[in-house]
Amino acid sequence: MDKVFIYSFVTCAAGVAMLITGLRPSDKMDKVRSFMGDRKEPSDRRMAPMQLIVCGAICLFIWLVVLRVIRL
């Protein structure tokens, strides 16, 4: 397989992982944050789920276009 397709599959998987992580409830997100070592105040972390959802959707869309699953 071509390297572009291999990178596309990996990026699609990362996009899906970001979407799933962003859609988790806040108590589950606290466990993810503590696992990653984030010790900031809760007021600074409100936008993290939205950023994960948006970034995951963008990655997933772009690489599904590259894989020719979605045709524009």
N, C-alpha and C positions, 0 to 999 in steps of 0.2 A: 504494500500500500504506500501511497505517497505520504510524505511527512506532513503535508498540510491537513490531510484527513485524520492522521493520528492526533495532531494538535487540536483539530476540531472536536474530536471525540472527548479529549481531555478537558477542553474548555467547556463543552456542553455539560459534562459531569460536574465541573466546578460551578457552573451557572445554576444547575439544579440543586446542588448542595447549598448554595447561597440562598436560593428561594426557600428551600425547606427550613434552613436555619432562621431566616427572617420571619417566617410564618409561625414559628413556635411561640407558645405563651410566654409571658414575661418571667414567670418563675423558672421555667426551663432555660430561658436565655441567661438568667443569672448563673446557672451552673456552667453554661458555655463560656461566659465571661470569666468566671473564676478559674476555669480550666486554662484559659488563654492568658491569665495573669493580669486582667484588667481590674484595677483597684480604684477607679475614679468615682466621683460622686454620682448618684443616680440622675441628677438633673443634666449632667453632661452626656448621658448615654441614651436619651430619649429617641434620637434620630437613627440609632444603629439598626433597628429592624427595617425601617424604610430604606435605608441605604443598601442593606443586603438585598431587599426585594428588587429595587430598581437596578442595581448592578447585576444581579443574577438574571433578570429578565433581558437586559441588554446583551449580556454575554450569550445567553441561550439563543436569542433571536439572530444575532450576527452570525454565530457559528452554524445555526440551522440553515441560514441562507448559503453559507459557504459549502455545507454538505449537500446542498440542493434539495433539501426536504421542503423548504419554503421557496417558492419561485416568485420573484418580483416582476 
